Amino acid sequence: MDIKNKYKSYVLNTYTRMGPVFVKGKGSFLFDESGSKYLDLFPGWGVGILGHSHPKIAGVISLQAKKLIHIPNNLYNVYQAELAEKIIRASFKGKVFFANSGTEGIEAAIKLAKAFGRGKKHKIIAMKNSFHGRTLGALSATGQAKYQQGFKPLVPGFVYAKFGDFDDFLRKVDNKTAAVIIEPIQGEGGVNIAPKEYLAELRKYCSQKGILLIFDEVQTGMARTGKMFAFQRFGVEPDVFVLAKGLGAGFPISALVVSSKYADVFSPGMHASTFGGSPLACRTGCEVFEVIETEGILENVKNIEKVLKYYLSEFKSKFSFVLKARGVGAMWALELSRECADVVKKALDRKLIINCTQKKVLRIMPALNIKTKILDKGLNILGKVLSEI
């Protein structure tokens, strides 16, 4: 039985799968069973910020796996403390809780907001068109009905405001509001960028009213926008933010980062994660920081931004069905007037991997260390695909 038939026989059908069977990755390229080479401009759904199998990341995973993989969180391990320090030094004074995925980090943030409310305030304002994860709490915070169908009743207490509309936020807030959760850039929602002024208004209001401001930086964190964290690009500091995806550059890890003012809301026994913060995961995260700092990743994101802005703006000018080109750093989208699933398929046929979200939005999020000449090659392929439509 070949691999695809084994999927049909043994793997739950929760994904619409496509393409060949991949067996190897190197940098911005994937290789299938036959040895064919694919240029990946959406590595690991935004996880692969350093491309596939970066030698330093692969090296520390191998080294640490031979030394110590896992111990429980009631014991100390070196790299959990080291990684927490790196995150705090790169962001703001506070403390960190480690888990394994973005949705787990969001669940921790939701629980923190509930604990902060102390039973008196329990509502959380989320944004329409947002995406925060697939577990029940994160799903309840996700402002898209299509993901919630079939899973109701959801966790109560969530209210949805229009993204970027401060007046609508004011209409939704009340004296039971404990927190606001927002992606500074909605990723799955179509690479929608929050106005700086809007985030600044939220920050000011939340400070005045004693409401937690939570940023979901699962996708935008770890240099994706040209700053280590997106809130630094917007100049608005949240009380809490969540990291995942790029934090392990392919290895599962997430982090809830809480400012000093709220770092004592959780006490022992209030939250936990069996696998969160393992020596293996945290040493990997430490190495990700090291690579970002020593290999000029932030500077390279500036180059990526220039290239993507140029090509995608050209596509908008050239093709009438391209309505908008938008993005920052290495996080960009083309909004089309038509559905784009076939564009992704045609690109894959040409050995280029990109993503379609919201049915009509092409999403491009390359590795942050991609060479501009390789990015040029991929975008030229995309241009040929668009010209065929």
N, C-alpha and C positions, 0 to 999 in steps of 0.2 A: 504494500500500500504506500503510495507516495505521500509527501507531506501535506499537500492540499486536501487529499481525501482523509488523512488522519485528522485534520482540523474539522472537517465535516462530521466525522464519526465521534470525536472525543472532546472538542472544545466548544463551550457554549457560544451560541451565535449572537454575540452582543456587539459585533463590529461588522461593517460592510468592508470586506477586505478586497484588495486589488493588487495587481502586479505579480512579479515572480517571487520565488523564495530567496530571501537574502541570507548570505552566510558570512559576510565579512564587511567591515567598514574601515575606512582610513581617511581621516580629515573630512573633507566635504563630499566624499564619495562612498557609495555602497556598491557591493559586488554580489551578483546572484550566483546560483548554482552552476551556471554555464560559464561564469567568469566575466559576464557583461558588466560594464561600469556605468553607474547612474550618478548624476550630479544632484546632490540633496540640498535644496534651499529651504527645507523645513525639518531639520534633523531632530528626530525624537519628539515631534510635536512641541518644539521650542526648548526641549531639555538639553540638547547637544550643543551647548554654547561654545564648546571647544572642539566641535566636530566629533567624529567617530574615533574611539580608541586612541585618544591623545596619549602619547607615550608616557608622559609624567603621571597622568591619572591612572593609566593601566599599571604603571610601575608601583605606585603606592598601594593600589588595591591588592596587587599580588603580594607585596611585601607585608602589608598589615594582615592579610588573610593567613599568612604563615605564622603570625605572631599572636594575635588576639582578635577574634571576630566579634564576639558579643559577651557582655556581662550585664546583669540587671542594673537598673537605675538607682537602687539603694546602695550601690558601690560606686566608688570614684573611678573615672578613667581619664587619662591625660588629654585625649584629643577632644572630648566634649567641652572641657574647660577652655582649651586652646581655640576651638572654633567659635564658641560663644564670645570670647574676647575679641576675635577678629571681626565678628559681626557688629558688636557694640562699638568698637573703635572706628568702624567705617560708617556708622549711622548716628546714634545718639546714646546718651547715658540710659542704661536700662538693663534688663535681663532677658534671657532666652529660654524657651522650652523647645525641645526637639521632638519631631515625629517623623513620618516616613513619606508623606505625600501632601500635595496641596490641599486636598479636601480635608485631611486630618488637621492641618494647620488652621484651616477655616473653622472646623469644629471646635478647636481649642479657643479660637478667638470668640466664637459665639458663647461658649461656656464662661469665658472671662467676662464678657459683657453682662451675662445673667448674674454672675457672682458680684460684679460691680454694682448692679442694681439692687442687690440685697432684698429682692422680693417686692420692692416698692416701684422700681422701674424695670420693665421687662421687654419693652418693644425695641425692635431694631429696624432702622430704615435702610433698605437696600435700594438698588437702582434698577429701573427697567432696562431690559436688554443685557443685564449682567450675567456672568457665569462664575460660580464659585466652587463647583464640584458636584459629585454624584451621591455622596452619602446624604442621609435624610435631612440633617441640619443644613449642610451646605446647599442642598437642592432647594430647601425652603428659602434660602437667601438669594437664590438665583432667580432673577426677574424675567424668566421666559417660560411661558405656559407649556410649550412643547416638551420640555424636559420633565415637567411635573405631572404630565398626564399618566394616569395609571398608578400613581403613588400617593394619592390623597387618602386620608387627611394628612397634611403636612404639619411640621412643627409650627404651632401658633406664635403670633407676636411679630411677624414680619410685615412690613408695609413697604410699598414700592413707589419711589419718586422718579420723575423724569430726569434722566442723566443730563447734567449740565444746566438744569433749570432750578435756580435757588428759590424762586417764588413757589414752585411746586413742592420743593422740600419743606418750606415753611408751612405749607398747607397740611403736610403729613406729620409734622412733629407735634408732640404734646408733652404733658408732664409725666407721662409713662415711658418716654423715650430714653433708653439707656445708651444706645450706640448708633452710629452710622457706619455702614460698610460700603466701600467703593473701590473699584479698580481705577487708578489714575488714567489708565488707557484700557478700554474694554477690548480684550483680545478676541475671544470667540465671538463676541458681539459685533465684530467687524473692524477692529482697530479704530475705535472711536476715542478721540483724545479729549479729555476734560479741559475746559478753559482754565488757565491759571487763576483768573479772577474768581471763578466759581469755587475752586478748591480753597482759595484764600478766605472766601466768605464762609464756607463750611467750617474752616478752622476757627475763625473768629467767633462764630455762633456757638460751636461746640465748647469752646473755652469759657464763654460767658455763661452757658447753661449747665455746665458739668456733664456733658455728653461725650462718650468715648468716640474718637475719630479713628476708624480702622481702615487701613489701606490693604487691599489684596494685591500684593506684588509677586504673586506666584509666577506670573509670566514676565513682568517688567523688571524684576529684580536681577541682580548680578550682572550689571553692565549692559543690559539689553538696549537701554535708551541713550547710552553714552555717558551716563553717570552710574555709580555703583548701584544706586537705588533710584527709582523714578521720582520719588518725592523730592530728591535733591535737584532734579532738573526743573521741577515745578516750583521749588522754593517754598514748599508747604510741608511742615513736619507733622506726621500723624502721632497719635498716642500709642498706637499698636500697628504693626504690619506683619504680613505673612510672606515668607519666602518658600520656594520649593524649586521645581524644574531645574534651573541652572545652578543651584547651590551644590549639587553633586555632579554636574556635567554628565549625567547619565546614570549615576548611582542614586537609588531612592533615599531622599532625605528632605525634610522640611523644617521650618523654624517659625515659631511665634515669637516676635520681638516686642517687648513691652517696656515703655518708658519708665524711668525710676518712680515717677509719681504713682504709677499703678502696679508696680512690680510686686507688691505684697498682697494683691487681691487674692491670688491663689496661695493656699497653704498646703502642707503635706497631706496627701490623700484626696485632694479635690480634683486632680487630673493626673493622667499617666499615659504612657505608651510603652508597651513591652519591648518593642524593637527600636524605639526612637532613641537617637543619640548614641548608637553603638560605636565602639572604637573604630570599626571599619568605615562606617558612614562618615563619621566626623573627621577622621584623618583624610578621607577623600575630599571633604569640604574644605579643609585647611589647604590642601594642595590646589584646589580651584582658585582660592584667593591668591595663592602664591603665583600661579600662572597668569592670572589677570594682572597682577602687579609687576611681574618681571618680563612679560612678553608683549607689553604695549597694547593690551587688548582695548582699553578705553580710547586710545588714539586711533586704533584701527576701526573702531565703530564709527568714528567721524568720517573716515574714508568710505566706509560702507554706506553711510547715510547720503553722502554726496552722489555716489554711483546710483543708488536706488532712487533717489529723488530725480536725478537726470533721466534715467530710463523710463520710470513710471510716468513722469510728466510728458515725455515724448509719446508714450503709448496713449495717454489721454488726448493729446493733440491729434494723433494720427488716426485713431479708431473711434468712430462715432458711438459705438456701444460701450466705451469706457467713460463712465460718468464722473468718477472722482479718483484721484491718486492722493493718498494720505499716509502719514507715518512720521516716526522719529527714530533716530538711531538705526538699529537693525530690525525694526518692527514696522512693516509697511503693508499696504493693501491697495488693490484696484477694485473699485466698486463698478460693476457692470449693469447694463440695463436688461441683461438676460441671465439665466442660470448658468453656472460655470463648472458643473461637474464634468462636462465633456471636455472643458479646457484642461482640467487636471489629468483626465485620461489621455488626451492627445499629447500633453507634455510628457506623461509617463512613457508613452509609446516612443517618444524621442529621447528617452532616458534622462528626463528632468523631473524631480520631485518637488511639487508645490502643494498648496492646500486651498480648499474652498470652504468658506464658512458662510452662514446666513444665506445659503443658496446662490447668492449673487456677488460674493466678495472673495476675490483671490487674495490669499495671505502668503506673504514671503517673510521668513524669519531665519536667515542663514546663520551658520556658525559665526561667532564674533571674531574668529581668527581667519576667516576666509580671505584668500588673496583677491585683490580687485580684478585681476585678469581672469580668475575662475568665475567670479561673480559676473563679469562682463559676458563670459561664455554662456552662462545660464540664462541671463536676461536676453541675450540674442536669440537663444532657442525659444524663449517665451514669446518674443516678438514675432518669430516665424509662425508659432502656433496661433497667435492672435490674428495674424494676417490671413490665415486659412479659413477663419470663421466668416 
